[in-house]
Amino acid sequence: MTYLTIPLDSTHDKSSFSCGKEMLDNYFWKQAKQDVKRKLAACFVSIDQDSNKIKGYYTLSSNSILNELIPDFFKKNLPNSYSDIPIILLGRLAIVKDFQGKGFGAMLLMDALKRCFEISGSVGAFAIIVDPLDDAAEQFYSKYGFVKLPDSGKMFLAMKTVRELFGH
Ligand SMILES: CC(C)(COP(=O)(O)OP(=O)(O)OC[C@H]1O[C@@H](n2cnc3c(N)ncnc32)[C@H](O)[C@@H]1OP(=O)(O)O)[C@@H](O)C(=O)NCCC(=O)NCCS
């Protein structure tokens, strides 16, 4: 598969990146590289070919959620004996301010979903979970089929749905 993004490495200039959300900016400037080094997250960046600046980033980590949190519709084929269900956490996703509102967030999200789908061929992952920062982020993710999980701010997208998206 081809991707819009490449893994973050030390040659990338992180300092010019700002999405306007302090938490996401600080994470990217100060912590992303450490998390990658410690294998706590994988971080992917998209680089603007003209300016060589970072246009957006996202992070992926393996994680799990309680079986009881899985929406009923997707639960019917899950064995009850599995108390935790493996998922991929799309921990953070952000676009540099200049590029926001131009369809790039949607493209970066598709890139992340494609990667998750490919990973799920090697490491079991029943769904993709996001933890939206605020209502705006929640609205963004709900456009692409993520649904809110009960009793948590997190949102869920079944890998089965992602597979249908990429036509396999
Ligand atoms: C949220 C974010 C990733 C969206 O990326 P973007 O490039 O601005 O969004 P796009 O232009 O691709 O928009 C895709 C769709 O989402 C909608 N959308 C984008 N931002 C939205 C917002 N803040 N509130 C509601 N809908 C939004 C757009 O209207 C568009 O829908 P349409 O196709 O029906 O017109 C980006 O604005 C961003 O990085 N924001 C700051 C960080 C952040 O909040 N990240 C969220 C993860 S916690």
The ligand as an SDF file (V2000), in Angstrom:
LIG
                    3D

 48 50  0  0  0  0  0  0  0  0999 V2000
   -9.6500   18.3400   13.4140 C   0  0  0  0  0  0  0  0  0  0  0  0
   -8.6650   18.3710   12.2340 C   0  0  0  0  0  0  0  0  0  0  0  0
   -7.7730   17.1340   12.2660 C   0  0  0  0  0  0  0  0  0  0  0  0
   -9.5040   18.3510   10.9460 C   0  0  0  0  0  0  0  0  0  0  0  0
   -8.6430   18.4630    9.8330 O   0  0  0  0  0  0  0  0  0  0  0  0
   -8.9880   19.4990    8.6630 P   0  0  0  0  0  0  0  0  0  0  0  0
   -7.9640   19.3400    7.5870 O   0  0  0  0  0  0  0  0  0  0  0  0
   -9.1560   20.8400    9.2280 O   0  0  0  0  0  0  0  0  0  0  0  0
  -10.4140   18.9270    8.1890 O   0  0  0  0  0  0  0  0  0  0  0  0
  -10.9030   18.6790    6.7050 P   0  0  0  0  0  0  0  0  0  0  0  0
  -10.7780   19.9410    5.9230 O   0  0  0  0  0  0  0  0  0  0  0  0
  -10.2560   17.4620    6.1540 O   0  0  0  0  0  0  0  0  0  0  0  0
  -12.4370   18.3930    6.9410 O   0  0  0  0  0  0  0  0  0  0  0  0
  -12.9960   17.1080    6.7980 C   0  0  0  0  0  0  0  0  0  0  0  0
  -14.4370   17.1610    7.2480 C   0  0  0  0  0  0  0  0  0  0  0  0
  -14.4840   17.3330    8.6590 O   0  0  0  0  0  0  0  0  0  0  0  0
  -15.2030   18.5040    8.9870 C   0  0  0  0  0  0  0  0  0  0  0  0
  -14.5060   19.1810   10.0930 N   0  0  0  0  0  0  0  0  0  0  0  0
  -13.2310   19.5580   10.1140 C   0  0  0  0  0  0  0  0  0  0  0  0
  -12.9410   20.1960   11.2560 N   0  0  0  0  0  0  0  0  0  0  0  0
  -14.1020   20.2350   11.9550 C   0  0  0  0  0  0  0  0  0  0  0  0
  -14.4680   20.7760   13.1900 C   0  0  0  0  0  0  0  0  0  0  0  0
  -13.5720   21.4350   13.9420 N   0  0  0  0  0  0  0  0  0  0  0  0
  -15.7380   20.6380   13.5980 N   0  0  0  0  0  0  0  0  0  0  0  0
  -16.6440   19.9890   12.8240 C   0  0  0  0  0  0  0  0  0  0  0  0
  -16.3740   19.4580   11.6300 N   0  0  0  0  0  0  0  0  0  0  0  0
  -15.1090   19.5790   11.2090 C   0  0  0  0  0  0  0  0  0  0  0  0
  -15.1800   19.3770    7.7370 C   0  0  0  0  0  0  0  0  0  0  0  0
  -16.2950   20.2260    7.6690 O   0  0  0  0  0  0  0  0  0  0  0  0
  -15.1790   18.3370    6.6390 C   0  0  0  0  0  0  0  0  0  0  0  0
  -16.4920   17.9050    6.3690 O   0  0  0  0  0  0  0  0  0  0  0  0
  -17.0950   18.0050    4.8800 P   0  0  0  0  0  0  0  0  0  0  0  0
  -16.2640   17.0640    4.0630 O   0  0  0  0  0  0  0  0  0  0  0  0
  -18.5090   17.5440    5.0430 O   0  0  0  0  0  0  0  0  0  0  0  0
  -16.9430   19.4170    4.4780 O   0  0  0  0  0  0  0  0  0  0  0  0
   -7.7960   19.6650   12.2150 C   0  0  0  0  0  0  0  0  0  0  0  0
   -8.6120   20.7960   12.0850 O   0  0  0  0  0  0  0  0  0  0  0  0
   -6.8900   19.8210   13.4140 C   0  0  0  0  0  0  0  0  0  0  0  0
   -5.7630   19.3630   13.3890 O   0  0  0  0  0  0  0  0  0  0  0  0
   -7.3820   20.4990   14.4660 N   0  0  0  0  0  0  0  0  0  0  0  0
   -6.5980   20.7090   15.6540 C   0  0  0  0  0  0  0  0  0  0  0  0
   -6.2490   19.4220   16.3460 C   0  0  0  0  0  0  0  0  0  0  0  0
   -7.4340   18.5370   16.6970 C   0  0  0  0  0  0  0  0  0  0  0  0
   -8.4400   18.9980   17.2110 O   0  0  0  0  0  0  0  0  0  0  0  0
   -7.2950   17.2180   16.4190 N   0  0  0  0  0  0  0  0  0  0  0  0
   -8.3570   16.2400   16.6420 C   0  0  0  0  0  0  0  0  0  0  0  0
   -7.8220   14.9780   17.2150 C   0  0  0  0  0  0  0  0  0  0  0  0
   -7.8640   14.9030   18.9800 S   0  0  0  0  0  0  0  0  0  0  0  0
  1  2  1  0
  2  3  1  0
  2  4  1  0
  2 36  1  0
  4  5  1  0
  5  6  1  0
  6  7  2  0
  6  8  1  0
  6  9  1  0
  9 10  1  0
 10 11  2  0
 10 12  1  0
 10 13  1  0
 13 14  1  0
 14 15  1  0
 15 16  1  0
 15 30  1  0
 16 17  1  0
 17 18  1  0
 17 28  1  0
 18 19  1  0
 18 27  1  0
 19 20  2  0
 20 21  1  0
 21 22  1  0
 21 27  2  0
 22 23  1  0
 22 24  2  0
 24 25  1  0
 25 26  2  0
 26 27  1  0
 28 29  1  0
 28 30  1  0
 30 31  1  0
 31 32  1  0
 32 33  2  0
 32 34  1  0
 32 35  1  0
 36 37  1  0
 36 38  1  0
 38 39  2  0
 38 40  1  0
 40 41  1  0
 41 42  1  0
 42 43  1  0
 43 44  2  0
 43 45  1  0
 45 46  1  0
 46 47  1  0
 47 48  1  0
M  END
$$$$
